[in-house]
Amino acid sequence: MPHFASNDTGADGAEPVIRVTGLRNSFGEQVIHEDLDLEVRRGEILGVVGGSGTGKSVLMRSIIGLQTPDAGEVRVFGEPTLGRSEAETVDIRKRWGVLFQGGALFSTLTVAENVQVPLREFYPDLSLSLLDEIASYKVVMTGLPADAGPKFPAELSGGMKKRAGLARALALDPDLLFLDEPTAGLDPIGAAAFDELTASLQKTLGLTVFLITHDLDTLYAICDRVAVLADRRVIAVGTIPELLALDHPWIQEYFNGPRGRAAVASQKRAAEHEPAAGRTGDGATAAADDRRLSGAE
Ligand SMILES: Nc1ncnc2c1ncn2[C@@H]1O[C@H](COP(=O)(O)OP(=O)(O)OP(=O)(O)O)[C@@H](O)[C@H]1O
């Protein structure tokens, strides 16, 4: 069950899990974010979109403390995270998991050892047998075959690597999950399977998910709301119908362009023909998806 600090639930019970206010990031002369605000609500999957280089990953890195902004405030679970030491934020960092772009697995470690990295970092006294047990559980939870644990990343397909990265992100039973372009590089069937896994885990584990993506199918299939980055800030946040009602050229081009129309058509087909196996399914097809993933990549 997600747990929250006493001060992170407002009077309406909807205090955001992440609140970014007035964020500014720059690299030399290049200003990436200026006065950026964003809130991520408890229990939602928030998709984060924007053109290449608009600063989606830098935003995520600012939230998780890998990038020090020039200005602004970041609160996670109601606690400020900027300007605080690793020791001061350890209780917050334990409560999130991150799947970096490309999986970012350590190539010299097995899948099981990769999953154990955050466990060893935050719980150095865990016994080897418990580490193994938790890793095995997380591997299976993400739809990988049980024998994937002793394998090295180089022995895995692209889809399996993503699942291994997800297993590592879930190692600490987080409340909050960051996914940076999780379906990039996957074929459409593998991407659909990964979306379904994300939605299923989000629901089962009660996760809040911050999901950076370029994949319109993912947005339509599993995101509750979408935040749009442009002009150095978040220009809009809302459901896709809410965004479509806005008269912003990038938003209109993005959602109503050929790829956007194809994503809508694909959603309609899935709803008409395969309601249980569409990209918002309940995970019942995970085994079949996994077989396809393994075979397809
Ligand atoms: N460590 C860094 N040093 C200098 N510039 C950086 C650094 N990290 C990111 N940038 C620059 O910041 C900008 C935003 O990068 P970021 O990776 O956040 O974009 P993005 O929106 O995630 O892009 P994409 O969709 O292509 O992944 C880019 O112009 C990038 O070159």
The ligand as an SDF file (V2000), in Angstrom:
LIG
                    3D

 31 33  0  0  0  0  0  0  0  0999 V2000
   24.2880   17.0470  -19.0140 N   0  0  0  0  0  0  0  0  0  0  0  0
   23.9560   17.8830  -20.0120 C   0  0  0  0  0  0  0  0  0  0  0  0
   24.8260   18.8260  -20.4420 N   0  0  0  0  0  0  0  0  0  0  0  0
   24.4900   19.6880  -21.4150 C   0  0  0  0  0  0  0  0  0  0  0  0
   23.2950   19.6800  -22.0530 N   0  0  0  0  0  0  0  0  0  0  0  0
   22.4030   18.7590  -21.6800 C   0  0  0  0  0  0  0  0  0  0  0  0
   22.6720   17.8110  -20.6360 C   0  0  0  0  0  0  0  0  0  0  0  0
   21.5820   17.0360  -20.4700 N   0  0  0  0  0  0  0  0  0  0  0  0
   20.6830   17.4570  -21.3630 C   0  0  0  0  0  0  0  0  0  0  0  0
   21.1550   18.4940  -22.0890 N   0  0  0  0  0  0  0  0  0  0  0  0
   20.4380   19.2120  -23.1250 C   0  0  0  0  0  0  0  0  0  0  0  0
   19.1720   19.5770  -22.6050 O   0  0  0  0  0  0  0  0  0  0  0  0
   18.1780   19.4920  -23.6160 C   0  0  0  0  0  0  0  0  0  0  0  0
   17.0360   18.6450  -23.1250 C   0  0  0  0  0  0  0  0  0  0  0  0
   17.4950   17.3010  -23.0110 O   0  0  0  0  0  0  0  0  0  0  0  0
   16.5230   16.1060  -22.6370 P   0  0  0  0  0  0  0  0  0  0  0  0
   17.3300   14.8620  -22.7350 O   0  0  0  0  0  0  0  0  0  0  0  0
   15.8630   16.3920  -21.3610 O   0  0  0  0  0  0  0  0  0  0  0  0
   15.4730   16.1920  -23.8060 O   0  0  0  0  0  0  0  0  0  0  0  0
   14.2180   15.2550  -24.0670 P   0  0  0  0  0  0  0  0  0  0  0  0
   13.0320   16.1210  -24.1470 O   0  0  0  0  0  0  0  0  0  0  0  0
   14.1960   14.1620  -23.0600 O   0  0  0  0  0  0  0  0  0  0  0  0
   14.6100   14.7170  -25.5100 O   0  0  0  0  0  0  0  0  0  0  0  0
   14.3040   13.3150  -26.2450 P   0  0  0  0  0  0  0  0  0  0  0  0
   12.8400   13.2690  -26.4760 O   0  0  0  0  0  0  0  0  0  0  0  0
   15.0730   13.4480  -27.5190 O   0  0  0  0  0  0  0  0  0  0  0  0
   14.8230   12.2150  -25.3590 O   0  0  0  0  0  0  0  0  0  0  0  0
   18.8780   18.9610  -24.8650 C   0  0  0  0  0  0  0  0  0  0  0  0
   19.1830   20.0450  -25.7150 O   0  0  0  0  0  0  0  0  0  0  0  0
   20.1310   18.3400  -24.3290 C   0  0  0  0  0  0  0  0  0  0  0  0
   21.1620   18.3900  -25.2610 O   0  0  0  0  0  0  0  0  0  0  0  0
  1  2  1  0
  2  3  1  0
  2  7  2  0
  3  4  2  0
  4  5  1  0
  5  6  2  0
  6  7  1  0
  6 10  1  0
  7  8  1  0
  8  9  2  0
  9 10  1  0
 10 11  1  0
 11 12  1  0
 11 30  1  0
 12 13  1  0
 13 14  1  0
 13 28  1  0
 14 15  1  0
 15 16  1  0
 16 17  2  0
 16 18  1  0
 16 19  1  0
 19 20  1  0
 20 21  2  0
 20 22  1  0
 20 23  1  0
 23 24  1  0
 24 25  2  0
 24 26  1  0
 24 27  1  0
 28 29  1  0
 28 30  1  0
 30 31  1  0
M  END
$$$$
